Amino acid sequence: MVACASGLAAHGTPALIMIGADDHLYAPGDIDAIEAALTNARVDHEVVVYPHTPHGFACFERDTYRPEAADDAWQRARELLARMFGTRNNPLAQ
């Protein structure tokens, strides 16, 4: 995400980053670096960190599934899509 920040800014693409605080793919400081890169590039963004939440929290077929975090993440994604594309003919906006 850090490497993509300038491209996102150039295209006016918003970013929604949703990360489990216990996600093994992120080293300490990675989330802060992502936030800083997006802010410095002036990307419209939101970074959401779900406490006590592992990688794969939105996949109901995994033992890492966390329904509350997944529900919140899906709601945020729907809201972003509705903001970007409107709600007309958008089944995800419902």
C-alpha positions, 0 to 999 in steps of 0.5 A: 500500500505504501508503494501505491499511495502516489498512484492512488492520489494521482487517480483520485482513488480512495482507499479503505484499509481494514486490518486485524490488529493480530494479522501476522502479515503486518510487522510493528509499524507497518500500519503507521507507515501505511497511514503516513504514506496515504496522508502524505500523498493526500489520498482520501482514506480510512484505516481501520484496525480491529483489535484482537483480530487475526488475518482472514477475519472476514472469511466465514470458512476459517477459524479466524472468522470474527463476525463483528469485525467482518460485519463492520468491514462489509458495512464500511465497504458498502458505504465506500462503494455507495459514496463512489458510485451511488446507490442506484443499481448497486446491490452492495449498497443495500 
